[in-house]
Amino acid sequence: MVNGTVVLKQGRDKNVRARHPWVFSGAVQHVKGKPQSGETVEVRAANGDLLGLGAWSPDSQIQVRLWTVADGKIDHEFFVQQIRQALEYRQQLGIPQRNSGYRLLNAESDGLPGVVVDVFGDWLVMQALTTGAEYWKHTIADALLEVIPAKGVYERSDVEVRKKEGLETTIGILKGDTPPAHIDIVEEGRHYRVDVLNGHKTGFYLDQRDNRSVLQHYAQGKTVLNCFSYTGGFSIAALQGGAEKAINIDASQPALDIAAQTATLNGFQPERMENICGDVFKLLREYRNEGRQFDMVVLDPPKFAENRKQLDKAARGYKDINLLGFKLLRPGGLLFTFSCSGLMESGLFQKIVADAAVDAGCDARILRKLDQAIDHPTRLAFPEGYYLKGLVCQK
Ligand code: SAH
């Protein structure tokens, strides 16, 4: 059912006609009807052309997020179709066949704004980030279980962005059984333990899967310092690839406890993994002062820039850790360095890493450029969906 019509200002229909799924409040001329938060509205150009159907979000700067640019119905069947398509894409790539943990729905880029769903073994974990996702979340949970024979759909909508939509944060079971405290998954032959109830985001950083596989190929015989390790994702890949030793540094002790369990799960001798709870910025300085050297350093920090105002500070943060990262590498060593801040563009990130190398006194080269994993696609019409970039640099 359509609950209202959003008419755009003259000349402000270009983005939507170019299939960008967001309508900003500044583009809206007027609203006909009284749509409630999350309900479906028609979007029309000033001349009356129907541009699509979307979810109404009165409290956000993004007032409509489009479900479709066609006419039609937003209902259970619509969500089933979108989910089937998303699954098919991943099946064609062999992702569910080789991984019991993967991203099934990547929001806008899978045609479902605000809807993130990760699969972890027999459970699905959903984030409803927008009013539309919130309004339909039970329907989406039903549709998910129709397409995927899972034991339950668990919601991890404990994310600050919901506040911009006028929504509270929320956690809990949407459908089926509550997941156990730990779910063990397989990722390209590596075993991981995931805490979907209390872990970060939906429990695990699936977006680094392909990059972990890349690192695995370089790891034979190496000593790896894995900074911002979370549950040791890159370290397990390194050890699987034959690394002698991997050292995790993270600020979260619960994450490191899981890392230690994960080493055992993969059958590695416990002494091949060291887990250090602390501040990366501080510890890297200490290691530099002690003159320590590693064959590989991984830098995968959290998002440093939430908005444009924080970009300068973020740039200084990246520069700082990358400079220290280069210093801690032995000559010929590899730096795997990442930025998951969408606002930090690839070119700028590369420049910051280049500056860091110069300041560290080394003439490094890029061996490879890295991206978010292929189950996190980016729609061309929605460049905002691209956020994770990385460089493999050799000192
Ligand atoms: N590389 C990980 C994901 C990293 S997410 C993987 O592949 O799974 C970023 C991590 O940085 C989080 O686990 C967070 O606890 C940690 N963190 C944030 N600030 C930190 C700091 N100053 N020092 C150490 N760890 C930090």
Residues whose N, C-alpha, C, O or C-beta is under 5 A from the ligand:
A	BS01	SAH	Y205 Q208 F228 S229 Y230 T231 G233 F234 I249 D250 A251 S252 G278 D279 V280 F281 D300 P301 P302
